[in-house]
């Protein structure tokens, strides 16, 4: 993770210098790690390094669904357009490369939807004890996810949103969600347990690199204790979804299921984009491979 963080910083510094000098003879989507966002950017903003926020909203609405006023406000806060209302490809990649733009939108506006199983359990509990609906497998999965998360005391989603360097650094090392904790602090969820372990050690290579690149020495994590992402989802779901009866529960779960298809669409585009990249790699490295590079996809 430390190497990835430093490499990303070097890339961003080089690109920022190139943009400042007016060197625009390059493809902006080379900055985007995930295929779904790269495909989205090429489809709507081919060759452009910045777009108006309103244009980005229109493109997202065309590719996914129109965003509510609240979701638009949340997305604007995380993207932080400049004084002219422009969003650079760098900022778009930091927020929407999630993987896929739709998960980036959910990160900003409705992060519990990133955790489908935990959200379903919370809605079924409808404000009651969520453990009543859990199986042994659910409890095991929750324990495994707890190992892939850390707590940042004194932080919040609002503070992370305003700390651009820290946000980008955590995104680079794999942060998938950030959740406010009722008693204070910020839960950071990762897909694996490497970064959480390093973030809890101020002397680790990752933390030293993070301190150096962000200039913020207040990013010191600690263990989760009894807090988990499932608990945070349950608390936030009670605020986002007003479950009063069976009908309101059905409406909420139907809406979530419909929006899940948008994540699946991103996953499909991701797979297709990676296949194209793999094919280009093989053709570049094995130009005389006896027709292998021209094999059907």
C-alpha positions, 0 to 999 in steps of 0.5 A, spaced: 500 500 500 505 504 501 508 503 494 501 504 491 500 511 495 507 514 493 506 512 485 499 515 485 502 521 488 508 521 483 503 520 477 498 526 480 504 531 481 507 529 474 500 530 471 498 537 474 505 539 472 503 537 465 496 540 465 499 547 468 504 547 462 498 546 457 501 539 455 494 536 453 497 531 448 495 525 452 489 521 454 486 523 461 483 516 462 490 513 463 489 516 470 483 512 471 485 505 474 478 502 474 475 500 467 468 502 468 469 509 470 474 509 464 469 507 459 464 512 462 469 518 461 471 516 454 463 515 452 461 522 455 468 526 455 473 523 450 480 527 451 477 532 456 481 533 462 475 537 466 468 538 465 462 542 468 459 539 474 452 540 471 455 536 465 457 530 469 451 530 473 447 530 466 452 524 464 451 520 470 443 521 469 444 518 462 448 512 464 445 510 471 439 514 473 437 522 475 440 523 482 436 527 487 437 534 490 440 531 496 445 526 492 447 532 487 449 536 493 453 530 497 456 529 490 458 536 489 461 536 496 466 530 495 468 532 488 469 540 490 468 543 483 473 549 482 470 556 482 468 556 475 464 549 476 469 545 473 471 538 475 478 535 473 479 528 471 483 527 477 478 529 482 473 525 478 477 519 479 478 520 486 471 520 488 468 515 482 473 510 481 470 506 486 470 501 482 465 504 477 461 511 478 455 508 481 459 505 487 462 512 487 455 516 487 453 511 493 459 512 497 458 520 497 450 519 498 448 513 500 454 509 503 450 503 506 447 501 499 455 499 498 453 493 503 447 489 500 447 483 505 448 488 512 443 493 509 438 487 508 438 485 515 437 492 517 431 493 513 428 486 516 430 488 523 426 495 522 429 498 528 429 492 532 435 487 534 438 485 528 442 479 531 435 476 531 435 475 523 443 473 523 446 466 522 452 463 524 455 465 517 453 472 518 456 473 524 463 470 521 462 474 515 461 480 520 468 478 524 472 478 518 469 485 515 471 487 522 478 485 521 478 489 514 476 496 518 479 501 522 477 507 527 479 514 526 478 517 533 476 525 532 474 524 524 468 524 521 465 524 514 465 531 513 472 532 516 474 527 511 471 530 505 474 537 506 481 533 507 482 532 500 489 529 501 487 524 506 481 522 502 485 521 496 491 517 500 486 513 503 482 511 496 489 509 493 490 504 498 483 501 498 478 505 502 471 502 500 467 506 505 467 511 511 462 511 516 460 516 522 460 512 529 455 514 534 460 515 539 464 519 535 470 517 530 470 515 523 470 507 521 474 506 514 472 499 511 477 496 506 476 490 502 482 486 505 486 487 512 493 489 510 492 497 510 488 497 517 494 493 520 498 498 517 494 504 519 494 502 526 502 502 526 505 509 526 511 507 524 509 503 518 512 504 511 504 506 509 503 511 515 510 514 514 508 515 507 501 518 508 504 523 513 509 525 508 504 526 502 499 529 506 502 533 512 497 531 516 499 527 523 492 526 526 491 520 521 492 515 527 487 509 527 486 504 532 482 497 533 474 497 532 473 494 538 465 492 538 464 496 532 463 493 525 460 496 519 454 492 520 452 496 526 454 502 522 449 500 516 444 498 521 444 505 525 444 509 518 439 505 515 434 507 520 435 514 518 435 513 510 429 509 510 423 510 514 420 503 515 413 504 518 410 497 516 411 491 511 409 496 505 414 501 506 419 495 507 417 492 501 418 499 497 425 500 500 428 493 499 425 494 491 428 500 490 435 498 493 434 491 489 433 496 482 439 500 484 443 494 485 443 493 478 447 499 476 452 496 480 452 490 476 452 494 470 459 497 472 462 490 474 460 488 467 463 494 464 469 493 468 470 486 466 469 488 458 474 493 459 479 489 463 479 484 457 480 489 452 486 491 456 489 484 456 488 483 449 492 490 447 497 488 452 498 481 449 498 484 442 504 489 444 508 484 448 507 478 443 506 481 436 508 474 433 505 469 437 502 465 431 495 468 431 494 468 439 493 475 439 488 475 434 484 470 437 476 471 438 475 475 445 
